[in-house]
Amino acid sequence: MADSARPQSNIAIPIAPDTGPMGTGEFIVMIAALMSLNALAIDVMLPALDDIAASLGVAHPNDQQLVIYAYVAGFGVPQLVWGPLTDRYGRRPVVMLALVGYALMSVACMFAPNFAVLLAVRFCQGVFSSACRVVAVSIVRDVFVGRGMAKIMSLVMTIFMVVPILAPLIGQLIMLKAPWELIFGVLTLMSVSVLIWIAFRLRETLPEDARRPINVMGTLSAYGEVFRSRITFGYMAASGVIFGSLFAFIGSSEQVFTEVFGKHDTFVLWFAVIAMTLAVANFTNSRLVEHFGMRRMSQAALLGFIGFGLLLLVLMLSFGPVFWLFMPCFALMFGCFGMIGSNFNAMAMEPLGKIAGVGSAAYGFATTTVASAIGGVIGQQYNGSVIPLGVGFVVLGSICLVIIAVTERGKFFESR
């Protein structure tokens, strides 16, 4: 759909005539399922990290985090390639190729003979998964714009957050009855299921006349448009910083809950509580953003994120690692995070209707490669306490606030 059409957020998504129209509800669930393959590939691993490390002879305890970070490393940079490809060839062929590759890499992980090979294959799995993320956001931007896109992305993220709730539990149940290799069988099954769904139900959302040729100068020009837009670049940079907190939490979550607080048997439950908080926050944002606006919602949430982070640090330094003090602050902090991501995404993508694939790729790079590098640095500071994590969150939130202040030229809480 052309950028000038400015579609409304309540439209139905027309599909090929032989299948009839796909309503907004199915569209949201499909996009959420496509994006969820990334979260599933990370979160279903968490209960198995100890077993994988023991099975493959990993020496240092913190090295088990590399199962997560190898995947994320593969997920990041290739988005910059997938973006121009999806703007040239359309959304459907790129995403179907990516889903096939994701499934094949999942099978390969099941038969990895050592830790180095597992990490290499996980990297490749991340490469294919990155295309799914680029295409998902591009499709949403093809059809929605502005607050409508923020609302749809919030609803997508509400469903998307079911995966972090269920994935660790699924991983835990598999570990009770089967070896860790079977976890990758679940990833294979899920990717094939989404592939079939998309093949039969999703039309191409990028018209032929809107496609851009692939050449070095054209690609550089498209990325140049992304970086020349103050709003796009500013919110993309801010997202890259604040998403570092999410990767820091994911990478060290098992160690924090099991080693600091002794919640080994209930780790998946508490991880699910954080994910549920994110889901509720995204749903709340979807109901409020069209009234209050993306800037007001995200900027208030960012201040809340910093405030709860500071409170968490004060409580942990004053009373030590008391779980019932830690958990409410931590959940509320990530509830604020849930209201930041979808709004930042929509604001960054709004000026990029004609190059949505490239824009989605650049934004995805910031929120994965940059964010995971930041999160990895914070995660590696884990020392048996939550203090390094808390300090990292406050620092990231403060840097993000400065970036937003520069981007908005000091104007906060405007209704745009």
N, C-alpha and C positions, 0 to 999 in steps of 0.2 A: 504494500500500500504506500502510496506516495506520502512524503513527509507533510506536504501541504494539506492533506486531507484531514488531519487532526481528528482521528477516530475517537469516539467516546468509549468510556470504560465499560459500558453495559452491552456492547454489540456482541452478536454471535459470530463465530468463526466459520465461514462457509468452507465446506470440504468438497471433494469431487462429487459430481451429481449422483454417481451410483451408490454413495454412502450417505447422502443427505447432510444437513448442517450439523456441525459439532458446536454445541453450546459453550458458553464461557466456562461453565463448571468443569466440563470434560477437558477443555483447553488448559485450565489451571492445574488440574490433577496430572495431565500428561507432562506439562513443563516441570512440575514438581518431581515427578517420577524420573524424568531425564536428569535433572540436577541432583537428585538423591543418589544416583549411582556413585557420585563423588563422595558424598558423606558416608555412604554405606561402605565404600572401599577403605575408609579410615576408621569409622567407629566400630564396625564389626570386628576389627582386629584387636581392639583394646584388651579384652579379657584373655587373649591368646598370646600377648607379647612375652610373658614369662616363659610359656611353653615353647614358643618359637625360639627364644634365646637359648633355652636349655637343650632343645632338640638339635640345633645347628651350631652349638658350641660357641656362643657369644661370650666374650670374656668380661667386658665391663658392663655393669647393670644399666647405665644410661644409654648404651649402644642399642638397646632394644627399641629406643625411640626412632632409630633409623628406618625401621619398617614403615613408619608413618612419613618421615621426612624424605625418604627416597621417592615415594609416590608423589608427594607434594612438589618435589623438585622437578619431576617429569611433567607435572601438571602445569607448571608456570610458563616458561619461555615458549613452548610450542603454540600457545594461544596466539602469539604474534604472527604465526604462520597460518593457523587455521582461520583467523579473521579475514585476511584477503581472499583465501580460498572460498569461504562461504559467501563473500560478497561477489565473487566471480561466478561460481557454479551453482549457487543456490543453497538453501538450508538442508533440504532432504538428502541429497547424495552425500554431503559431508558427514552428516550425523549418522547415516546408516553405515558408512565406512568405519566411522569411529566406534560404533557399537559392536561391529564384528571384531575389530581389533581389541577392544576391551574384553570381550568374551574369550578370545584366544589367549590373551595374556593372563586371564584368570586361571585358565586351564594350565598354562605353563607354570604358574606359581605353585600349583599342587605338586608338581614334580621337581621342584628346585632341589638340587643335590646338596647345596651348601648356602651359607648366609650371603655370600657375595653374589651368587647367581640370583637368589631371591630378591636382593636389593636391585639388581639390574633389571629384572623382569617387572618389579614393582614400578621402577622408573618408567618403563615402556607403557605399563598400564596407565600411569598418570598422563602420558602423552596423549593416548587415545581418549581418556576421560576429559581432558581439557577441551577437546572439540565439542563434546556434549554440552559443556558449560557455555562456550562461546555461542553455539547455535541456539541454545535455550534462551539466553538473554536477547540475542538478535531477533528471534521470532517474536518475543514480547514487544520489542521496540518497533518491529514491523507493523504491529497492530495497535499499540497503545502509545500514549505520549503524556508527559507531564504528571499531574496528580493521578491521572488514570493509570499510568504505568506504575506509580508508587503503590497505588491500591492493589493492583494485580500482583505485583512482586511481593507485597506483604502477605497476600493470601497464598501465593506460591510458597513463601517461606514458612507460613503457618503449617501447611501440609508437609513441607520439606523437613520440618523439625520433628516430625514423627519418627524419622529414621534414626536420629541420635537417641531417641527414647527407646526404640525397639532393637536397634542394631547391637548394642552391647549385650542385651539380653539374649538375642539370637546367638551371638558368639559364645556366650556363657553356656547356653543349652547344648550347643554343638560340642563344646569342650567336655561336657559331662558324659557324653555318649560316644564321641568319635574323636579322632586326631584333628589337630589344627588345620591340616590340609583341606578338610571338608568345607571349611569356611569359604575357600575360594570357589568351591562348587556352587555355593549360594550366590556368589557374585556372578558366576557364569549364567545361572538360571535367570537371575534378575535382568541382566543385560539382554539376553535373548528375548525375554518377555517384552521389554520395552521396544526392542527392534521390531517385533511383529506388530505391536500396537501402532507404532509410527508408520510402518509400511502400509497399513490398511486405513488409517484414520487421519493422518496429517497431510494436508495439501502443502504445496510450495507457497511460502508467504512472500518471497522476493520475486517480483515480476521480471521478465526477461529484459525489459527496457530500463530497469533500475540497476542492472548488474554492471560491475566495473571490471575492465580488463586487468590482467595481472602483468605488471612490468615493474622494474625496479623504481623508476621515477614515479609511476602512479601510486605504488605502495608507499613510498616515502612521503609523497604529497598527502596521502590519506592520513598517515600517522602524524604528519605535520599539522593537519587540521585539528587533530585531537590535542596536541600540545599547545597549539595557538589559542585554543579556547580557554580563557581563564577559569570559567566555571567547571568545565570538564576536567582540566588538569588539576585544579585545586581539590575538587572532591575525589578525584582518583587518588591523588597523593594522600589525602586525609584517610581514605579507605585503606590504603596500603599500610598506613601506620596503625590504625585502630584494629584492623583485622589481625595484626600481630598478637594481640591479646588472646584471640580465639585459638590460634595455633599454639601459643604457649600453654594454654590450658589443656588442649587436647593432648599435646605431647607428654605432659607431666601429670595428667589427671589421675592415672592409676597409682602413681607413686604418692601423690598427695593424699588421696583417700585411703589407700591401704597402709602406707608407711607412717604418715603423720598422724592420721586419725584412727588407724586400725579398723577400717571398714572393708576389709577384704571380701567378706561374704555378702556385703550389701553394696559393693561398689557400683554395680549396674543400676541399682535403684537410685542412688544419689546422683549419678551421671544423668539419669533420666529426669530427675527433678530440675536440673539446670536446663536441659533441653526443653522441658515443658514450660519453664519460665520464658525461654526464648520464643516458643510457639505462641504463648499467650500475648507476649509483647508485640509480636508481628501481627496477630489478629487484631489487637487493640489499635495498632497503627493503621490497619486497613479501614477501620471504622471511623477514625478521627482525621486522617490526613487530608481528605478532600475538604474538611471544614477548616482546619487550622493551618494547613500548608506544610510542605516538606521541610522548609527551613526551621520553622518554629518547633516542629516535632523533633527533628534530629538534633538541633542545637540544645534544646532543653534536656534531651536524653543524654547528650554528651556531658553536660554539666552534672547530671545525676550519676553518670558512670565515674567521673572523677571524684565526686563527693562520697559515694559508697566505697570507692577504692581507698580513700583516705581514712574513712571510718574503720574499714577492715584492718588497715595497718595499725591504727591506734589500739584497737581491741586486741589484736594478736601480740603487739609489743607490751601491752599492759597486763594481759591475763594469760598469755601463752596460747598454745594450740587447743582452744576449747571449741569443740565441733559445733555446739549449739549457738555460739557467737559467730563463728566463721560462716556457717551455711546460709543464714538469712541475708547477710551482707553480700556474700558471693552471688547468690541467686538474684538479688535486686540489681546488682551491678550488671549482670548479664541480661537481665530484663531490659535495662537501659540500652545495652549493646544491640538488642533485638530491634529497637526502634531507630537505630542509626543506619544499619546496613542497607535496607531496602530504599530508604529515602536518599542516601548518598548515591546509590546506584542510579536511581531515576534522574536525579539532578545532573549527574555526570553524563548520562546518555541522552538527555533531552535535546541538546544541540546537534546530535549526530545521526539524524534519521537516514540520510543518504549513504552513510558509511557505518551502519549499525554493527556489521561484523567486525570491522577494524576497531571501532569504539569498544565493543564488548571484549575483544581480545586484549586491548590495552588496559581496560579496567580489570579484567581477570588476571592479567599479569601482575598488576599492583596488589591485588587482594590475595594472591597466592604466592608467587615467587618472592616478592618483596616482603609480604606479611609473614611467610613461613620462615624466611631468613631471620627476621626480627624475633619471631616466636621461638625459633630454634636457639637463638642466643640466650633468650630469657629462660627457656626450658633447661638448658645446660647449666644454668646457675643453681639449679635445685640442690639443696644441701641438707635435706631432711626437715626443712621448715617451709612455711608458706610465705615468708618475708620476701625472698627474691621475686616471687610471682606477684605479690601485692605491689612492691616498689615498681616493677616493670609495668603493671597496669596503670598506675598513676602517672608515670612518666609518659607512656604512650598516649593517654588521654589528654595530657597537657600539651604535648606536641601537636596532636590533632586539633586542639582548640586554637592554637596559634596559626596553623595552616588555614583553618576556616576563617579566622579573623582577617588574614591577608587576602584570601579569596573574595570575601564579601566586603573588603575595604572598610572593615571595622563596624559594619552594620549587622546587628544581630536581631533575630526574632521578627524579621519582616515576613509578610504573609504570602510572598511569591511562591 
